[in-house]
Protein backbone atom coordinates (compact mmCIF):
# COMPACT_ATOMS: atom_id res chain seq x y z
CA UNK A 1 0.00 0.00 0.00
CA UNK A 2 1.33 3.43 -0.97
CA UNK A 3 1.37 6.14 1.61
CA UNK A 4 1.09 9.80 0.73
CA UNK A 5 4.82 10.25 1.36
CA UNK A 6 5.74 7.40 -1.01
CA UNK A 7 3.38 8.85 -3.61
CA UNK A 8 5.10 12.25 -3.21
CA UNK A 9 8.48 10.59 -3.79
CA UNK A 10 7.12 8.92 -6.93
CA UNK A 11 5.71 12.25 -8.14
CA UNK A 12 9.08 14.00 -7.60
CA UNK A 13 10.79 11.18 -9.50
CA UNK A 14 8.33 11.50 -12.39
CA UNK A 15 8.79 15.29 -12.41
CA UNK A 16 12.54 14.70 -12.69
CA UNK A 17 11.87 12.24 -15.54
CA UNK A 18 10.04 14.75 -17.73
CA UNK A 19 12.49 17.47 -16.85
CA UNK A 20 15.32 15.20 -18.05
CA UNK A 21 13.54 14.87 -21.39
CA UNK A 22 13.22 18.66 -21.66
CA UNK A 23 16.84 19.13 -20.59
CA UNK A 24 18.02 16.69 -23.28
CA UNK A 25 15.89 18.38 -25.93
CA UNK A 26 17.31 21.80 -25.02
CA UNK A 27 20.87 20.46 -25.12
CA UNK A 28 20.28 19.11 -28.63
CA UNK A 29 18.82 22.32 -30.03
CA UNK A 30 20.67 25.33 -31.46
CA UNK A 31 22.05 28.06 -29.26
CA UNK A 32 19.40 30.58 -28.35
CA UNK A 33 16.59 28.04 -27.89
CA UNK A 34 16.39 28.70 -24.14
CA UNK A 35 16.05 32.41 -24.76
CA UNK A 36 13.40 31.89 -27.44
CA UNK A 37 11.53 29.60 -25.05
CA UNK A 38 11.70 32.19 -22.26
CA UNK A 39 10.34 34.82 -24.62
CA UNK A 40 7.59 32.51 -25.90
CA UNK A 41 6.46 31.80 -22.33
CA UNK A 42 6.81 35.41 -21.22
CA UNK A 43 9.33 34.37 -18.56
CA UNK A 44 12.99 34.98 -17.85
CA UNK A 45 15.84 32.55 -18.54
CA UNK A 46 16.11 31.53 -14.89
CA UNK A 47 12.55 30.14 -15.10
CA UNK A 48 13.65 27.97 -18.05
CA UNK A 49 16.67 26.79 -16.04
CA UNK A 50 14.38 25.77 -13.16
CA UNK A 51 11.83 23.93 -15.29
CA UNK A 52 14.55 22.12 -17.23
CA UNK A 53 16.61 21.05 -14.20
CA UNK A 54 15.66 17.61 -12.78
CA UNK A 55 17.18 18.61 -9.43
CA UNK A 56 14.41 21.18 -8.88
CA UNK A 57 10.98 19.82 -7.99
CA UNK A 58 9.19 22.86 -9.44
CA UNK A 59 6.65 21.38 -11.89
CA UNK A 60 6.10 22.70 -15.38
CA UNK A 61 2.64 24.29 -15.64
CA UNK A 62 0.38 22.36 -18.01
CA UNK A 63 -0.49 25.60 -19.79
CA UNK A 64 3.14 25.93 -20.97
CA UNK A 65 3.58 22.48 -22.45
CA UNK A 66 2.25 23.07 -25.97
CA UNK A 67 4.32 26.24 -26.28
CA UNK A 68 7.39 24.30 -25.11
CA UNK A 69 6.75 21.61 -27.74
CA UNK A 70 6.35 24.22 -30.48
CA UNK A 71 9.31 26.38 -29.53
CA UNK A 72 11.75 23.52 -28.93
CA UNK A 73 10.53 21.48 -31.91
CA UNK A 74 10.10 18.21 -30.01
CA UNK A 75 10.35 15.06 -32.09
CA UNK A 76 7.41 12.65 -31.81
CA UNK A 77 9.41 10.25 -29.60
CA UNK A 78 10.58 13.08 -27.32
CA UNK A 79 7.03 14.36 -27.01
CA UNK A 80 5.71 10.89 -26.17
CA UNK A 81 8.40 10.35 -23.51
CA UNK A 82 7.74 13.76 -21.99
CA UNK A 83 3.96 13.31 -21.90
CA UNK A 84 4.17 9.82 -20.39
CA UNK A 85 6.34 11.11 -17.53
CA UNK A 86 4.19 14.23 -17.14
CA UNK A 87 1.05 12.12 -16.79
CA UNK A 88 2.77 9.92 -14.19
CA UNK A 89 3.80 12.99 -12.21
CA UNK A 90 0.50 14.83 -12.53
CA UNK A 91 -2.34 12.38 -13.23
CA UNK A 92 -4.98 15.02 -12.52
CA UNK A 93 -3.31 17.82 -14.46
CA UNK A 94 -3.34 16.63 -18.04
CA UNK A 95 -1.82 19.06 -20.53
CA UNK A 96 -4.08 20.40 -23.25
CA UNK A 97 -4.36 18.49 -26.48
CA UNK A 98 -2.09 19.71 -29.26
CA UNK A 99 -5.13 20.04 -31.52
CA UNK A 100 -6.72 22.67 -29.28
CA UNK A 101 -4.65 25.67 -30.33
CA UNK A 102 -2.56 26.60 -33.25
CA UNK A 103 -0.10 29.41 -32.84
CA UNK A 104 1.51 31.62 -35.40
CA UNK A 105 4.39 34.00 -35.08
CA UNK A 106 3.95 37.69 -35.67
CA UNK A 107 6.95 39.90 -36.32
CA UNK A 108 6.46 43.50 -35.33
CA UNK A 109 8.70 46.35 -36.48
CA UNK A 110 9.08 49.23 -34.05
CA UNK A 111 11.29 52.30 -34.17
CA UNK A 112 14.70 52.18 -32.56
CA UNK A 113 14.54 54.70 -29.73
CA UNK A 114 18.36 54.97 -29.71
CA UNK A 115 18.39 54.23 -26.01
CA UNK A 116 18.96 50.69 -24.78
CA UNK A 117 16.83 51.11 -21.65
CA UNK A 118 13.94 52.74 -23.55
CA UNK A 119 14.05 50.00 -26.21
CA UNK A 120 13.89 47.35 -23.48
CA UNK A 121 10.99 49.12 -21.79
CA UNK A 122 9.10 49.34 -25.09
CA UNK A 123 9.71 45.64 -25.78
CA UNK A 124 8.46 44.68 -22.32
CA UNK A 125 5.40 46.92 -22.66
CA UNK A 126 4.45 45.34 -25.99
CA UNK A 127 4.95 41.81 -24.63
CA UNK A 128 2.86 42.57 -21.56
CA UNK A 129 0.10 44.10 -23.65
CA UNK A 130 -0.01 41.05 -25.92
CA UNK A 131 -0.07 38.65 -22.96
CA UNK A 132 -2.95 40.61 -21.40
CA UNK A 133 -4.85 40.56 -24.71
CA UNK A 134 -4.39 36.80 -25.02
CA UNK A 135 -5.60 36.24 -21.44
CA UNK A 136 -8.64 38.35 -22.25
CA UNK A 137 -9.33 36.38 -25.42
CA UNK A 138 -8.90 33.07 -23.57
CA UNK A 139 -11.19 34.27 -20.78
CA UNK A 140 -8.62 33.93 -17.98
N, C-alpha and C positions, 0 to 999 in steps of 0.2 A: 504494500500500500504506500502510495506517495504522500508525503506530508507537504504542507505549503512551502517549507524551506527547501525540500528536494526539488519541488516544481520550480521554485525561483532559481535554483542552481541550473536546472535544465534550460530555463528561459534565457539566462545569462549566456550559457553555452551556445544556444541557438542564435542569439543576437551576435555573438562573436563570429559564428559561422557565416551569417550573411554579410557581416562587415568585412570578413576576409575575402569574400567574393568581390565586393566593391573595391577593396584595397587592390586586389590583383588586377581588376579591370583598369583602375586608374593608373597603375604602374605600367600597363601595356598600351596606354594611349599617349598621343603626342603631348609634348610640353604645352602647358597652358590650359589643359582640360580641367584641372581643379579650379582655376580662376573662372573659366566659362561656366562651370557648374555652380560656383558660388554666385555668380551674376544671375544665372537662370533661376536660382532658388531665392534670390534677393537676400542672400546671407553673406557673411564674410568668410575668408579662407579658413579661419580657425574652426568655424562650424564644420566645414568639409573635413578638416583633419580629425575632428571628434567623431563624426559619423562614419568615417572610413577606418578608424583605428579599433581593432578588436579588443584592445585593452580597456577601452572605455565602454561602460554599460549603457550609455545614452542611446536609446533606440532611434531609428530613423522614422520620422513621421510618415504615415501611409500616404499622406497628401503629396509628398515629395517624390515618391517612387517612380511614377511615370516620367516626370521631368528628368530624373536621374538616368533612367533608361534611354531617353531621347538624347540627352546631352552627351552621355558617355558612349553612346552607340553600342549597347550591349549586344553580344551575339546571342542567338537563340539558346544555346547551351548555358551561357552565363546567366541569362535571364531566368531560365528554369531552375538552376542551382540557387540563385538568390531568392526567388519566390518560395521554393520549398523550405529553405531555412527561415525565411520571414514568417511563413505560416506556422512553422513549429514554434517560433519564438512568440508569436502574437496570434493565436488561433481566433481571437475575437476581433481582431483589427485587420481585416483583409484589405489589401490595397485595391484601389479602383481598377476596373478592367481597362486594358489598353484601348479597347474600342470606344470608350466613353468620350474621350476628348482627343481632338487633333489640334496640334499647335503649329503655328507658322511663325517664322521669324520676320520681324519688321526692322528695317534699318532706317534710322532717323538722322538726318543731317541737321546740325545746329551750328550757330556761329561760334568761332573760337573767340572767347572773351579776353584772350591774351593775358590771362591771369590764372595760374594753376589752381589756386584755391577756389576762385569763382567758377571755373570749368567743372571742378569736382562737385561743388554745391549745385550747379545746374544739372549735372548728371544724376545726382542723388535725388533731386527734386522731381525730375522726370520719371525715374524709376519708382519712386514712392507714389506718384500720381497714377502711374499705370497699375501698380499693385492694388491701390485703393479702387480703381475702376474695375479691375478683374474681380475683386471681392464683392463689389456691388453687383456685378453681372451674375456672379455665382450665388448670390444671396447669402453671403456669410457675414 
